[in-house]
Amino acid sequence: MARPEEEIRREVDQRLQELEYLRQLAAGRGLKFTALTEEELTRKASRETAKSPYIFAQGWTSGTTPGSTANYTVYVANPDPNGYYPLFVTIFFGLANFLTDVGGGPPGRNPEWPYVSSEAFPLLSGQSANQSFTYTTPTTVPLGTYLGNAVFWRGEYHDQGSYLDRGLFEVTLF
């Protein structure tokens, strides 16, 4: 069912306000930050380009030394009239962002890097939330750039869960 235009506009305006604050927060913490554009937000909020809920921004430590603590935070929103539970975000490192299905497990996953999920969390109608991860970068890998993947998904306790959205982030060890 199509959402009314005024409802979509309200959500997009709310997300744009959040994004301005989140950009400033990330800059103050020295984190790299990416977010959907207004056009992309409109398509997501109207459910044209993604399953619901969706990822609308992310911030992370983009460069550090081996053995250092690094951070990744993902911001998600629910444009649907109903809430969802349980939701999860899983991060892992490896070559996977361009694959159409990550259901068979993370292909090319780099086992030296973390593979971890958030605790189960709810997302009510119209609500946004974030999930943050703090991890230690490996000391046994060559210096260079490593690709991180965030998968946002809905779990089912007695059946198969469903993929919702994904994000890409890079971390350079120097």
HELIX and SHEET records of a PDB file:
HELIX    1   1 GLU A    5  GLY A   28  1                                  24    
HELIX    2   2 GLU A   38  ALA A   45  1                                   8    
SHEET    1   A 4 LYS A  32  ALA A  35  0                                        
SHEET    2   A 4 TYR A  54  TRP A  60 -1                                        
SHEET    3   A 4 THR A  69  ALA A  77 -1                                        
SHEET    4   A 4 SER A 128  THR A 136 -1                                        
SHEET    1   B 5 GLY A  63  THR A  64  0                                        
SHEET    2   B 5 SER A 162  LEU A 173  1                                        
SHEET    3   B 5 GLY A 144  ARG A 154 -1                                        
SHEET    4   B 5 TYR A  84  PHE A  93 -1                                        
SHEET    5   B 5 VAL A 116  SER A 117 -1                                        
SHEET    1   C 5 GLY A  63  THR A  64  0                                        
SHEET    2   C 5 SER A 162  LEU A 173  1                                        
SHEET    3   C 5 GLY A 144  ARG A 154 -1                                        
SHEET    4   C 5 TYR A  84  PHE A  93 -1                                        
SHEET    5   C 5 PHE A 121  LEU A 123 -1                                        
END                                                                             
